[in-house]
Amino acid sequence: MFRRVLGVSILLVALAGDMPTQADEAKPSATKSSTPSLLQNQAGFRFMVGDLEVTALSDGSVPLECYGTLTNIERQKIEQLLDDANEKSPVETSINAFLIKDGTRVILIDTGSGDIFGPKMGGLLIPALAASGVQPDKVTDICITHVHSDHSGGLTRGGERLFKNAKVHIGKPDVDFFLNAANAEKSGYAKKFFDEAIKTVKPYADAGQIDAITRDGEIIPRIKATLIGGHTPGSTIYTVESKGQRIVFTGDIVHVAAVQLPHPDVTVVFDVDSKAALRNRTNHFKKWASERTLIAIPHLNYPGVGYLKADGEGYRWMPIAFSNRAND
Ligand SMILES: [Zn+2]
């Protein structure tokens, strides 16, 4: 357990930019630099699910160091799988959040990382929302897949609530686990996560805005929550259905596609219960592939929306079709 905790801390420090990383090297220097900005156009990737408008929003991307993150696999195998996908560690990793408009409600699935990772590391959700014509006070509901900084960190800025009118839906086991700092010591899980949850989730609990989900079922018309646990105690997937069409927002069921799609048995140091996380991944991947379910994944390359197809012992990713034309 201690080795795991150390791994989590090291990775998060690297993500937060507190130690030199490849990302630091890539950062434009403070003085004049000819390095071009890599910021993408902030307008989101939009598509319809029945009569619901869904937009994938990019909160940015961060470098993810794979060797300290992936577990249940040899380093050499990681190297080989990344090379097969024309990638190497650290892997540039998207942070995707999603916006749903149903004509009445404005719903967010996750909030990105906010200011948790420091400057130039994620935290682009608010401009992405603005590009979709949404100000934070117009958001009516936020469905958090789990209480980790890159999903719930964007709830606040400088400790202040950004979404003053939203109901925040979170699996109750995550609320109970992360808002009680004593659980850090009890579980051996990195304390940083508890500190960040208290900074970003607790203000909403204090304001009475949290809907702690205790059982599977509809939380908003046409949006169903399923508590799956594993990665965190209250990890939740959200299934959205309209007019016979469906999309599932999976949360962190996979982090490094190049490795965990061909080998779903590969786990990550962030898993609170890696056995349950592995079981979730294998069971859900199988179901989603056989049912051809449209899924939306936070850390697959933006927009992170597509389908899984069974391929040998593992899976292949098939991105959603890109459509860019006016409706009739
Ligand atoms: Zn995540």
Boltz pocket constraint, residues with backbone or C-beta under 6 A from the ligand:
constraints:
  - pocket:
      binder: B
      contacts: [[A, 148], [A, 150], [A, 151], [A, 252], [A, 298], [A, 299]]
      max_distance: 6.0
